[in-house]
Amino acid sequence: MVDPIGPKGSTPTDLRVAPVASVAVAPKALPVATDGHQPSPVAQLASQLSVQPPVDTDRVARIKRAIADGTFPILPATIADSMLALKYDWMSHDPA
């Protein structure tokens, strides 16, 4: 038979609380041994690149100046082509 739909109280069968184990103290970390090695070339390159901004600030300044002067070329076809290329590139990474 099917139970009727409606509020129905439940009765818990086990009201006991499980015991909690005590927390152990974490062991202290060992000091890192430095043996005077030079960092890897990748690490050196990363530190050099992190100093400089990832943007060509001179080019950005030239573009801003051209926009302010009204000499920046706005080509709708070029903008549309770039937008479509970005969309197709994005779609290729979507999971099917």
N, C-alpha and C positions, 0 to 999 in steps of 0.2 A: 504494500500500500504506500501511497505517496503522502509525505507530511504536508500539512497545510502551510501556506505562505503566511508569515506574520512574525511578530516579535516572539522570540522564544528564549528563555533564559538558559544559560549553560551552567553546568556545575563542574568546577575543576576537580580533578581526581587526585592530584598530588600538589599539596601546598607547601612542601618542604623546600628550603633554600639550599642549593648545593654549596658545599664548603669551598672557600677561596684559598688558593695556595699563596704562600707568602712570596713576596717579590725578592729576587736575589739581586745583589749589588753587581752592576756591570764591571767587568775587569777594566783596569786603566789601559789606555792605548799606549803602545810602545812608541818611543820617539823615532822619527824618521831619520835614517842614517844618510848623511850627506857625504858623498865621497869625492866631491869636487868635479863631477862630470858637468860638461856644458849642456845646456838644454838642446833638444833636438832641433834640426833646421825648421821643422814645421812650427814648433813653439816659438822660435825666434821670429819667423815670418808673421805669425799671428800677433805677437807683441808689437812688431813694427807697424802692421796694418791697423791695429787698434788705436794707435796714436792719431792717425789721419782720419778725417771723416770719409764715409763711403761714397760721398757725392762730390762731383766736380763743381766746387763753389764758383769758380770763374765762369763756367758755362751757364750756371743758374743765374748769375748776375747779368750776363749778356742777354739771356732770354727775358729776364724781368725788365731790363732796360728797353729791349725791342718792343715788348708789350706796352710799356708806358709810353714809348714814342709813337706807337701805332704802326711800326714797321715789321712786326712779326707776321710771317705769312701764315694765314689760316686757310688750309686747303681741305675742304670737306671730304674729298675723295681719299686723301691720305689718312684723315682721321677715321673714316669708315673702314678702310682697309686694316688699319691697326686694331680697331675694335673687333672686327671679325676674326683676325688672326689670334687675338687674345682669347676670344670665345672658343674657337676651335682647339686651341692649346689647352684651355681649361676643361673642355669636354673630353679630351683624350685621357685625362687623369681621373675622371669620374668612375666609380666602380659600377660595373654593368649589372 
